[in-house]
């Protein structure tokens, strides 16, 4: 392909003359008073410019000795349908221009035995992979199970999601927990449709449910199920210390020692202990005796009794002071006496 280059040509294309007719016309040899068609320089210049433009678009320099340059240019600019896309220079960019994300691309055909699945996440790693060898699917390389299968890595939060489908049809999934391929969630196996069908349809045969189980699921309402299971009103109560609630052992906390306490669900607190009492009757100052724990609100009742029998049985006086301690006095003027006490409060 080459431009006209004889001495009759000019280096600059002359201006094209105005359009004479908008009707498409064709060449003739003339006759019947019509002269042969004379194309004139406009037509030849237009055709030459069009052809040279095809070469320029393909990046081909015109060569007078090469008469297949136009064909080469067209092959460079247009795909050969017989190649079925094999002649596409940048296939990845071509798919991107079609609007297909990287996740639709088939990556390396087979995953190497040494590759850790934790490394497959983020841009450039999305796509479809295959692991054809069961022995290569190891938990050490973070496969969900030791079975050959296919791996799909898709965009998602952080570095994406992995879906692994085994040859036996089981599907596992997990997600990336960071942007550095260092943290992944645990693999979770998704239930198969057949498993869901078995669970939803409840195929009542001898291998699936006992007679009691069949009778239970045959009930028409939750109330009927509770009646069948002999669950009375307590089965519908929440745990707690309020009205219509059932307290658990946390509501019965206490300390069962010589000086201890016991809390009851209604708020009542029982406290007890053993202490010496100051002698001197009511005129004495008495002993300051702290409770095992402070009463949150106050002491309701307080009683003290002598600990030991004998010829002398002194009496005790226990006086409320506050929520933290009380006064313990003895009726005797001398000696040492031990009294046991019990207090009720809330």
Beta strands, then each sheet from edge to edge (+ up, - down):
strand 1: 127-131
strand 2: 149-154
strand 3: 161-166
strand 4: 171-175
strand 5: 188-190
strand 6: 238-239
strand 7: 245-246
strand 8: 254-255
strand 9: 260-263
strand 10: 269-277
strand 11: 287-290
strand 12: 299-306
strand 13: 316-320
strand 14: 325-330
strand 15: 337-345
sheet 1: 1+ 2- 3+ 4- 5+
sheet 2: 6+ 7+
sheet 3: 8+ 9- 10+ 15- 12+
sheet 4: 11+ 14- 13+
end
